[in-house]
Amino acid sequence: MQKYIGRRIEIIYLSSDGRFTKRTIRVIDVRGGIVRAYCITSGAPRTFRIANILAVRPVARTA
């Protein structure tokens, strides 16, 4: 996940209540198994456990 710092990515995430969510995030920091990011989907800062990130896809930058 370190390579995505500062970039937008799309993730499939397993939430703590067992739901799958698809989110677009901008990664701010990766430390101690946690990704700190700005979640574009929700419009707010969020933290994500790396162990619960099931898939990652870089998002192409638009002009």
N, C-alpha and C positions, 0 to 999 in steps of 0.2 A: 504494500500500500504506500510505502514511502515515495515511490516513483510518481504517485498521483498528487503529491502536495502541490497546491496552487492550481490544480486542474479540475475540470468538471467531469464527473463520471456518473454513470447510471448504475444503481445497485439493486439487487434483489436481497431483501433483508428479512430475517426471521425475528419478529419482535418478541419481547419478554412474555407476552400473553399468547404466543403461538401463532400469530397471524403473519402471513407473507405480505410484504409491501414492496412496491417498486418506487424508488426515489431517485431524483437527480440531485447530486450534492457537489459542492466545491470543497475539496479536502483542505483543511487548515493545518492539521498536525496529526501525527501518528506516534503514539507512545503507550507502552505498557498494555498492549492488546486492545487499545481504544483508538478510534478515529474521531477526531474533532472536526466538524465540518459545518458549513452553512448549507442547510437543506433548502434547495430552490423549490422543491415540491411544497413544503409547508411554510416557507418564507421566514425561517427562524434558525438560529444555531442549534445544533444537535450533536449528540455523541452516539457512536455506534460501536458495538463490540465486534472486533474482527472475526471472532469465531462464529458470529451470527450473519456475516455477510456471505451469502451463498453464491453470488455471481457479480462480476464487475465488467462494465463496458465503458471505454472512454467515449465521451460525447464530442463530436466534431464541433469546432468553433464556427460560428456563423459570422458573416461579414456585416 
